[in-house]
């Protein structure tokens, strides 16, 4: 009986592995990044791609069940959408800006508005190191 259970899990893992997107298609997403999600929308017999740009609030699940939560502001109203990361309806994922975050989930951004909603850029320290020139003697 143990052998049949092992065979079943190997079959399930192989089916799931076929449905995962290759690593080249899925960029290294981190919490706090501003991303563009190019999502295929099917209306009748027509298909179009709609771009949803927002801040990555959370990643949940693992493997084929990985979900990402993206938040954006539309007409001063917060809109959040959850996308399955390995869905065939996601055409492309683009990282627009790297945000600096010390937390795994950014749900606290829901209560913020205005400039308090912005996250620091991860490259914020680069300007300081570039302007500091060594002393010439």
Buried (B, 14 or more C-beta within 10 A) or exposed (E): EEEEEEEEEEEEEEEEEEEBBEEEEBEEBBBBBBBBBBBBEEEEEEEEEEEBEBBBBBBEEEEBEBBBBBBBEEEEEBEBEEBBBBBEBBBEBEBEEBBBBEEEEBEEBEEEEEEEBEBEBBEEEEEEEEEEEEEEE
